[in-house]
Amino acid sequence: MPANTHPAKVINLSLGGSTADGPDVCGNAEQAALNAVRALGAVVVAATGNDGTANISAPASCAGVIAVRLDQGRILLAVRPS
């Protein structure tokens, strides 16, 4: 397959949940995939979850991902260092 000549600059992941490693833990496979797309220059943004708790579900809990949460009408952003 030829290389993508128009790769995404921003990847938005509006999903989340537990991994085989447990709730709120970024799995090794997830982190490897996110590292690969970030190495290609993409910015990754992910929702922290939809369960109404303060937990940060994967993939938002992965390193280098911009985690986004809406809290009482305020948008909160966080990034776990790589």
N, C-alpha and C positions, 0 to 999 in steps of 0.2 A: 504494500500500500504506500503511495507517495506521501511525503510529509505534508502536513497541513500548512498551506501558504497564508492562511488568515487565522492564526491561533487566537483563542480568547485572551483578553487582557484581565478580565475579572470573571471569577467563577463564584456564583451565589448558590449556596446549598441550604435550602429551606427545609431541612430535615434533621433528624437527630434521634438518638436512642442509645441503648446499651450495646456494648460489644461483648465478645466472648470473655474478655478480661474483666467485665463487670460494668455496672452503671457509671457513667461519667468518666470512663477511661478510654483514651484513644488507643486503639489496637495497632499493632506493628504494621499490618497490611495497610490500614488507613493512613498512618503516618508516612509510610513509604510512598504511597500514591500522591499524597499532598506535597511531599518533598519534591517529587518528580515534576509536578506541574508548576510549583513555585520556582524550581530551577530553570524552567523555561520562560520565566518572567511573569507568570500569572499571579494576581492577587486573589486570595481565597477568603470569602466571607461566608459565615455560617450562623444560622439561628441557634441560640443556646438551648432551646427546647420549648415545648408547648404544654408542659404539665403544671404550670403555675407555681413551681418551686424555684428556689435559688440555684438548683443544680445546673451545671453546664454539661449538656450531653455531647457525645461525639457526633460529628466531627468538630464542633466548636471548641472542644477541650483539647484538640490537637495543637502542637506547637506551630507557630507561624500563621495561624488562622485568625482572622478578625472575627471575634464573637460578638453577636448583636442580640440585644434583649430590649423589649419594650416593658418599662416598669412605671405604672401609674402615669402613662402618657409621656414619659421621657424615654428617649432612645439612649441606651447605654452601650458603649463599645469597650472591648478589651482584647488584648493580644497576649497570648502566652509566648514568651521568647523561644526562639528556635534553639 
